[in-house]
Amino acid sequence: SKSTARSVEMTAALTPPAWAARRFAPSPPLRTDGLIPFDQAIAYARGCCEMMCSPETIDLLARAAADGATLDALTARWHAELLEQCGLESAFAMSAFRSDTDPSRFDF
C-alpha cells in the first residue's frame, strides 16, 4: 500500500548510513588517568592497523566519501571509539599519545 511504502521511505530517510554508526563499543571502566599499561597501548596499536586495513573500513570510507562525509573526522571518531574499546577514555589517551608527551606516562 501507499502508506506502507511511505513509511518505509521515511524510516530509511531517518536511519543514518552504516558508516555513521558506532563501530566499537566501550569496555568500561575506562582509564582516565595514570599510566597507560603496555597491553592496552599495544591492543590499541594493533586494533588501529587491523581497523584501517579491513575491507569493512575501506567499504565504509568509500560509502562515506560518496555521501560527502569528512573522512578525517570519521576516522578520528573510529580511533576514539577503538581507544574506549581498549579500556582507555579517548580524551585522556589521545593526550597521552601525543608526540610531545613525556614517555614516562606509559608503563613500559
C-alpha positions in Angstrom: 0.0 0.0 0.0 1.0 3.7 -0.4 1.1 4.3 3.4 3.4 1.3 3.9 5.7 2.4 1.1 5.8 5.9 2.5 6.5 4.6 6.0 9.5 2.6 4.6 10.8 5.6 2.8 10.5 7.8 5.9 12.3 5.2 8.1 15.1 4.9 5.5 15.5 8.7 5.5 15.8 8.8 9.3 18.2 5.8 9.5 21.8 7.0 9.5 24.1 5.4 6.9 26.1 2.4 8.0 29.3 4.5 8.0 27.8 6.9 10.6 27.1 4.2 13.2 29.3 3.5 16.2 31.7 0.7 15.3 33.4 -0.1 18.6 31.7 -0.5 22.0 33.5 0.9 25.0 34.9 -1.6 27.6 34.2 0.1 31.0 35.6 1.0 33.3 37.6 3.4 31.2 41.1 4.5 32.4 41.1 8.3 32.8 44.4 9.0 34.4 47.7 7.4 35.5 50.0 5.3 33.4 48.8 3.6 30.3 49.7 -0.1 30.6 51.7 -1.7 27.8 49.0 -4.2 27.0 46.4 -1.5 26.4 48.7 0.6 24.3 49.6 -2.4 22.1 46.0 -3.5 21.9 45.1 -0.1 20.6 48.0 0.0 18.1 47.1 -3.5 16.7 43.5 -2.5 16.6 44.3 0.6 14.5 46.2 -1.4 12.0 43.5 -4.1 11.7 40.7 -1.5 11.5 42.3 0.8 8.9 43.2 -2.1 6.6 40.0 -4.0 6.9 37.6 -4.5 4.0 34.8 -3.2 6.2 36.7 0.1 6.8 37.5 0.5 3.1 33.9 -0.1 2.2 32.6 2.3 4.8 35.0 5.0 3.8 34.0 4.6 0.1 30.3 5.0 1.1 31.0 7.9 3.4 33.1 9.7 0.6 30.2 9.1 -1.8 27.9 10.8 0.7 30.3 13.8 1.1 31.4 12.9 4.6 34.6 14.3 6.1 36.8 11.3 6.2 39.4 12.6 8.6 36.8 13.4 11.2 35.2 10.0 10.6 38.4 8.0 11.1 39.3 10.1 14.1 35.9 9.2 15.7 36.6 5.5 14.9 40.1 5.8 16.6 38.4 7.4 19.7 35.9 4.5 19.8 38.7 2.0 19.5 40.6 3.6 22.4 37.5 3.2 24.5 37.1 -0.5 23.4 40.7 -0.9 24.7 39.6 0.5 28.1 41.0 4.0 27.7 39.0 7.1 27.9 39.5 8.7 24.5 40.5 12.3 25.5 42.9 11.0 28.2 44.5 8.5 25.8 44.7 11.0 22.9 46.5 13.4 25.1 48.9 10.7 26.4 49.7 9.5 22.8 50.7 13.0 21.6 54.2 13.1 20.2 55.4 15.7 22.8 54.2 13.6 25.7 56.6 12.5 28.3 57.3 8.8 27.7 57.2 8.1 31.5 53.3 8.3 31.2 53.4 4.8 29.8 54.0 1.7 31.9 56.5 0.1 29.5 
